[in-house]
Amino acid sequence: MAQHIAILDYGMGNLHSIAKAFEHVAPEAHVQITDRAEELHAADRVVFPGQGAIGQCMQRLRTQGLDRLLGELIAQKPVLGVCLGLQAVVAHSEENGGTDCLGLLPGTVTRFPAGLPETPGGRAIRIPHMGWNTVRPTQDHPVWAGLAAGERFYFVHSYHVAAAHPAIAGQTHYGVEIASALASGNLFAVQFHPEKSQHAGLRLLRNFVAWQGA
């Protein structure tokens, strides 16, 4: 039976771009963009994408009852968080004057400090962190299969989770060390956009399709 991949639709994120990427790496799969609880529960795996501001993200999730549903889904099946989908799973974000997030993992999302040099003696980093940067896996996880340390992925964000996070699965340097991936149980979440990251990103998505979860 073909896999059913559900992409969570709460009105934020480049949903069709990530759907096309999954259709490319898993052409036999049924890829569906949906906000319906019964369809998300019926899926074999779920993608939690997002881009934009965390305040609006959390408001939309709560209005649609998807905040509670996400916790249920992560307990049942593999879930991939992308960009805001990583930030939203921790407890709190400093963005939008302070925003309570899903609290599925501990931690706080903070803004990149202004004026930090990108390299010793180098120019100050630009905010947002936009463009290609390297990711170093910090744990042996099936979603990293075939991806070497230092693979480059595409980022767009102004806020980040610190690299000291207990669930860190990948690390990136941009003025400071940040958590570019978190992994806990059935959840694997990345700060970068795999659907925009060419061959490395497609390999990561293919690995997620093959991963059976915790």
Contacts in CASP RR format, 6 or more apart in sequence:
PFRMAT RR
TARGET T0000
AUTHOR 0000-0000-0000
METHOD contacts of the structure
MODEL  1
MAQHIAILDYGMGNLHSIAKAFEHVAPEAHVQITDRAEELHAADRVVFPG
QGAIGQCMQRLRTQGLDRLLGELIAQKPVLGVCLGLQAVVAHSEENGGTD
CLGLLPGTVTRFPAGLPETPGGRAIRIPHMGWNTVRPTQDHPVWAGLAAG
ERFYFVHSYHVAAAHPAIAGQTHYGVEIASALASGNLFAVQFHPEKSQHA
GLRLLRNFVAWQGA
2 28 0 8 1.000
2 29 0 8 1.000
2 30 0 8 1.000
3 26 0 8 1.000
3 28 0 8 1.000
3 29 0 8 1.000
3 30 0 8 1.000
3 44 0 8 1.000
3 45 0 8 1.000
3 209 0 8 1.000
4 29 0 8 1.000
4 30 0 8 1.000
4 32 0 8 1.000
4 42 0 8 1.000
4 43 0 8 1.000
4 44 0 8 1.000
4 45 0 8 1.000
5 22 0 8 1.000
5 26 0 8 1.000
5 29 0 8 1.000
5 30 0 8 1.000
5 31 0 8 1.000
5 32 0 8 1.000
5 43 0 8 1.000
5 44 0 8 1.000
5 45 0 8 1.000
5 46 0 8 1.000
5 47 0 8 1.000
5 209 0 8 1.000
6 32 0 8 1.000
6 33 0 8 1.000
6 34 0 8 1.000
6 39 0 8 1.000
6 40 0 8 1.000
6 42 0 8 1.000
6 43 0 8 1.000
6 45 0 8 1.000
6 46 0 8 1.000
6 47 0 8 1.000
7 15 0 8 1.000
7 18 0 8 1.000
7 19 0 8 1.000
7 22 0 8 1.000
7 31 0 8 1.000
7 32 0 8 1.000
7 33 0 8 1.000
7 34 0 8 1.000
7 46 0 8 1.000
7 47 0 8 1.000
7 49 0 8 1.000
8 34 0 8 1.000
8 35 0 8 1.000
8 40 0 8 1.000
8 46 0 8 1.000
8 47 0 8 1.000
8 48 0 8 1.000
8 49 0 8 1.000
8 66 0 8 1.000
8 70 0 8 1.000
9 15 0 8 1.000
9 33 0 8 1.000
9 34 0 8 1.000
9 35 0 8 1.000
10 35 0 8 1.000
10 57 0 8 1.000
10 60 0 8 1.000
10 61 0 8 1.000
10 64 0 8 1.000
10 66 0 8 1.000
11 60 0 8 1.000
12 49 0 8 1.000
12 50 0 8 1.000
12 51 0 8 1.000
12 52 0 8 1.000
12 56 0 8 1.000
12 57 0 8 1.000
12 60 0 8 1.000
12 84 0 8 1.000
13 49 0 8 1.000
13 50 0 8 1.000
13 51 0 8 1.000
13 52 0 8 1.000
13 83 0 8 1.000
13 84 0 8 1.000
14 49 0 8 1.000
14 50 0 8 1.000
14 51 0 8 1.000
14 193 0 8 1.000
14 195 0 8 1.000
15 33 0 8 1.000
15 49 0 8 1.000
16 33 0 8 1.000
17 195 0 8 1.000
17 196 0 8 1.000
18 47 0 8 1.000
18 49 0 8 1.000
18 82 0 8 1.000
18 195 0 8 1.000
19 31 0 8 1.000
19 33 0 8 1.000
20 195 0 8 1.000
21 194 0 8 1.000
21 195 0 8 1.000
21 201 0 8 1.000
21 202 0 8 1.000
21 205 0 8 1.000
22 29 0 8 1.000
22 31 0 8 1.000
22 47 0 8 1.000
22 205 0 8 1.000
22 209 0 8 1.000
23 29 0 8 1.000
23 31 0 8 1.000
24 202 0 8 1.000
25 202 0 8 1.000
25 205 0 8 1.000
25 206 0 8 1.000
25 209 0 8 1.000
26 206 0 8 1.000
26 209 0 8 1.000
29 209 0 8 1.000
32 39 0 8 1.000
32 43 0 8 1.000
34 40 0 8 1.000
35 64 0 8 1.000
35 66 0 8 1.000
37 69 0 8 1.000
40 46 0 8 1.000
40 69 0 8 1.000
40 73 0 8 1.000
41 72 0 8 1.000
41 73 0 8 1.000
41 76 0 8 1.000
43 77 0 8 1.000
44 77 0 8 1.000
44 78 0 8 1.000
45 77 0 8 1.000
45 78 0 8 1.000
45 79 0 8 1.000
45 80 0 8 1.000
45 208 0 8 1.000
45 209 0 8 1.000
46 73 0 8 1.000
46 77 0 8 1.000
46 78 0 8 1.000
46 79 0 8 1.000
46 80 0 8 1.000
47 79 0 8 1.000
47 80 0 8 1.000
47 81 0 8 1.000
47 82 0 8 1.000
48 70 0 8 1.000
48 79 0 8 1.000
48 80 0 8 1.000
48 81 0 8 1.000
48 82 0 8 1.000
48 85 0 8 1.000
48 88 0 8 1.000
48 89 0 8 1.000
48 189 0 8 1.000
49 81 0 8 1.000
49 82 0 8 1.000
49 83 0 8 1.000
49 84 0 8 1.000
49 85 0 8 1.000
50 57 0 8 1.000
50 82 0 8 1.000
50 83 0 8 1.000
50 84 0 8 1.000
50 85 0 8 1.000
51 83 0 8 1.000
51 84 0 8 1.000
51 156 0 8 1.000
51 193 0 8 1.000
52 84 0 8 1.000
53 95 0 8 1.000
53 96 0 8 1.000
54 84 0 8 1.000
54 87 0 8 1.000
54 88 0 8 1.000
54 93 0 8 1.000
54 95 0 8 1.000
54 96 0 8 1.000
54 99 0 8 1.000
54 101 0 8 1.000
54 109 0 8 1.000
54 159 0 8 1.000
55 93 0 8 1.000
55 95 0 8 1.000
55 96 0 8 1.000
55 99 0 8 1.000
56 96 0 8 1.000
57 84 0 8 1.000
57 85 0 8 1.000
57 88 0 8 1.000
58 67 0 8 1.000
58 88 0 8 1.000
58 99 0 8 1.000
58 100 0 8 1.000
58 101 0 8 1.000
58 102 0 8 1.000
60 66 0 8 1.000
61 67 0 8 1.000
61 70 0 8 1.000
61 88 0 8 1.000
61 102 0 8 1.000
67 102 0 8 1.000
70 79 0 8 1.000
70 89 0 8 1.000
70 102 0 8 1.000
70 104 0 8 1.000
71 102 0 8 1.000
71 104 0 8 1.000
73 79 0 8 1.000
74 104 0 8 1.000
74 185 0 8 1.000
74 186 0 8 1.000
74 187 0 8 1.000
75 186 0 8 1.000
76 186 0 8 1.000
77 186 0 8 1.000
77 213 0 8 1.000
78 186 0 8 1.000
78 188 0 8 1.000
78 208 0 8 1.000
78 211 0 8 1.000
78 212 0 8 1.000
78 213 0 8 1.000
79 186 0 8 1.000
79 187 0 8 1.000
79 188 0 8 1.000
80 143 0 8 1.000
80 188 0 8 1.000
80 189 0 8 1.000
80 190 0 8 1.000
80 205 0 8 1.000
80 208 0 8 1.000
81 89 0 8 1.000
81 187 0 8 1.000
81 188 0 8 1.000
81 189 0 8 1.000
81 190 0 8 1.000
82 189 0 8 1.000
82 190 0 8 1.000
82 193 0 8 1.000
82 194 0 8 1.000
82 195 0 8 1.000
83 156 0 8 1.000
83 157 0 8 1.000
83 190 0 8 1.000
83 191 0 8 1.000
83 192 0 8 1.000
83 193 0 8 1.000
85 189 0 8 1.000
86 161 0 8 1.000
86 179 0 8 1.000
86 181 0 8 1.000
86 182 0 8 1.000
86 189 0 8 1.000
86 190 0 8 1.000
86 191 0 8 1.000
87 93 0 8 1.000
87 101 0 8 1.000
87 109 0 8 1.000
87 157 0 8 1.000
87 159 0 8 1.000
87 161 0 8 1.000
87 191 0 8 1.000
88 101 0 8 1.000
88 102 0 8 1.000
89 101 0 8 1.000
89 102 0 8 1.000
89 103 0 8 1.000
89 104 0 8 1.000
89 105 0 8 1.000
89 182 0 8 1.000
89 187 0 8 1.000
89 189 0 8 1.000
90 101 0 8 1.000
90 102 0 8 1.000
90 103 0 8 1.000
90 104 0 8 1.000
90 105 0 8 1.000
90 106 0 8 1.000
90 107 0 8 1.000
90 108 0 8 1.000
90 109 0 8 1.000
90 161 0 8 1.000
90 165 0 8 1.000
91 100 0 8 1.000
91 101 0 8 1.000
91 103 0 8 1.000
91 105 0 8 1.000
91 106 0 8 1.000
91 107 0 8 1.000
91 108 0 8 1.000
92 98 0 8 1.000
92 99 0 8 1.000
92 100 0 8 1.000
92 101 0 8 1.000
92 103 0 8 1.000
92 107 0 8 1.000
92 108 0 8 1.000
92 109 0 8 1.000
93 99 0 8 1.000
93 101 0 8 1.000
93 108 0 8 1.000
93 109 0 8 1.000
93 159 0 8 1.000
94 108 0 8 1.000
94 109 0 8 1.000
94 110 0 8 1.000
94 111 0 8 1.000
94 159 0 8 1.000
95 109 0 8 1.000
95 111 0 8 1.000
95 158 0 8 1.000
95 159 0 8 1.000
101 109 0 8 1.000
104 184 0 8 1.000
104 187 0 8 1.000
105 165 0 8 1.000
105 167 0 8 1.000
105 182 0 8 1.000
105 184 0 8 1.000
105 187 0 8 1.000
106 165 0 8 1.000
106 166 0 8 1.000
107 161 0 8 1.000
107 165 0 8 1.000
108 161 0 8 1.000
108 162 0 8 1.000
109 159 0 8 1.000
109 160 0 8 1.000
109 161 0 8 1.000
110 159 0 8 1.000
110 160 0 8 1.000
110 162 0 8 1.000
111 127 0 8 1.000
111 158 0 8 1.000
111 159 0 8 1.000
111 160 0 8 1.000
112 125 0 8 1.000
112 127 0 8 1.000
112 128 0 8 1.000
112 129 0 8 1.000
112 158 0 8 1.000
112 159 0 8 1.000
112 160 0 8 1.000
112 174 0 8 1.000
112 175 0 8 1.000
112 176 0 8 1.000
113 176 0 8 1.000
114 124 0 8 1.000
114 127 0 8 1.000
115 124 0 8 1.000
115 125 0 8 1.000
116 124 0 8 1.000
116 125 0 8 1.000
116 175 0 8 1.000
116 176 0 8 1.000
117 123 0 8 1.000
117 124 0 8 1.000
117 125 0 8 1.000
117 175 0 8 1.000
118 124 0 8 1.000
118 125 0 8 1.000
118 174 0 8 1.000
118 175 0 8 1.000
125 174 0 8 1.000
125 175 0 8 1.000
127 158 0 8 1.000
128 156 0 8 1.000
128 157 0 8 1.000
128 158 0 8 1.000
129 155 0 8 1.000
129 156 0 8 1.000
129 157 0 8 1.000
129 158 0 8 1.000
129 160 0 8 1.000
129 174 0 8 1.000
130 155 0 8 1.000
130 156 0 8 1.000
131 154 0 8 1.000
131 155 0 8 1.000
131 156 0 8 1.000
132 152 0 8 1.000
132 153 0 8 1.000
132 154 0 8 1.000
132 155 0 8 1.000
133 152 0 8 1.000
133 153 0 8 1.000
133 155 0 8 1.000
133 172 0 8 1.000
133 173 0 8 1.000
133 174 0 8 1.000
133 180 0 8 1.000
133 192 0 8 1.000
134 150 0 8 1.000
134 151 0 8 1.000
134 152 0 8 1.000
134 153 0 8 1.000
134 172 0 8 1.000
134 173 0 8 1.000
135 150 0 8 1.000
135 151 0 8 1.000
135 152 0 8 1.000
135 153 0 8 1.000
135 170 0 8 1.000
135 171 0 8 1.000
135 172 0 8 1.000
135 180 0 8 1.000
135 181 0 8 1.000
135 192 0 8 1.000
136 149 0 8 1.000
136 150 0 8 1.000
136 170 0 8 1.000
136 171 0 8 1.000
136 172 0 8 1.000
137 144 0 8 1.000
137 147 0 8 1.000
137 149 0 8 1.000
137 169 0 8 1.000
137 170 0 8 1.000
137 181 0 8 1.000
138 168 0 8 1.000
138 169 0 8 1.000
138 170 0 8 1.000
138 171 0 8 1.000
139 168 0 8 1.000
139 169 0 8 1.000
139 170 0 8 1.000
139 183 0 8 1.000
141 169 0 8 1.000
141 183 0 8 1.000
141 188 0 8 1.000
142 207 0 8 1.000
142 210 0 8 1.000
142 211 0 8 1.000
142 213 0 8 1.000
143 169 0 8 1.000
143 183 0 8 1.000
143 188 0 8 1.000
143 204 0 8 1.000
143 207 0 8 1.000
143 208 0 8 1.000
143 211 0 8 1.000
144 169 0 8 1.000
144 204 0 8 1.000
144 207 0 8 1.000
145 207 0 8 1.000
145 210 0 8 1.000
146 203 0 8 1.000
146 207 0 8 1.000
147 200 0 8 1.000
147 203 0 8 1.000
147 204 0 8 1.000
147 207 0 8 1.000
151 200 0 8 1.000
152 197 0 8 1.000
152 200 0 8 1.000
153 180 0 8 1.000
153 190 0 8 1.000
153 192 0 8 1.000
153 193 0 8 1.000
153 194 0 8 1.000
153 197 0 8 1.000
153 200 0 8 1.000
153 201 0 8 1.000
154 192 0 8 1.000
154 193 0 8 1.000
154 196 0 8 1.000
154 197 0 8 1.000
155 172 0 8 1.000
155 174 0 8 1.000
155 180 0 8 1.000
155 191 0 8 1.000
155 192 0 8 1.000
155 193 0 8 1.000
156 193 0 8 1.000
157 191 0 8 1.000
160 174 0 8 1.000
160 176 0 8 1.000
160 178 0 8 1.000
160 179 0 8 1.000
160 191 0 8 1.000
161 178 0 8 1.000
161 179 0 8 1.000
161 182 0 8 1.000
161 191 0 8 1.000
162 176 0 8 1.000
162 177 0 8 1.000
162 178 0 8 1.000
162 179 0 8 1.000
163 171 0 8 1.000
163 176 0 8 1.000
163 177 0 8 1.000
163 178 0 8 1.000
163 179 0 8 1.000
165 179 0 8 1.000
165 182 0 8 1.000
167 182 0 8 1.000
167 183 0 8 1.000
167 184 0 8 1.000
168 179 0 8 1.000
168 181 0 8 1.000
168 182 0 8 1.000
169 179 0 8 1.000
169 181 0 8 1.000
169 182 0 8 1.000
169 183 0 8 1.000
169 188 0 8 1.000
170 179 0 8 1.000
170 180 0 8 1.000
170 181 0 8 1.000
170 182 0 8 1.000
171 177 0 8 1.000
171 178 0 8 1.000
171 179 0 8 1.000
171 180 0 8 1.000
172 178 0 8 1.000
172 180 0 8 1.000
172 191 0 8 1.000
172 192 0 8 1.000
178 191 0 8 1.000
179 191 0 8 1.000
180 190 0 8 1.000
180 191 0 8 1.000
180 192 0 8 1.000
181 188 0 8 1.000
181 189 0 8 1.000
181 190 0 8 1.000
181 191 0 8 1.000
182 188 0 8 1.000
182 189 0 8 1.000
183 189 0 8 1.000
185 213 0 8 1.000
185 214 0 8 1.000
186 213 0 8 1.000
186 214 0 8 1.000
188 208 0 8 1.000
188 211 0 8 1.000
190 204 0 8 1.000
194 200 0 8 1.000
194 201 0 8 1.000
194 202 0 8 1.000
194 204 0 8 1.000
194 205 0 8 1.000
195 201 0 8 1.000
195 205 0 8 1.000
197 204 0 8 1.000
END
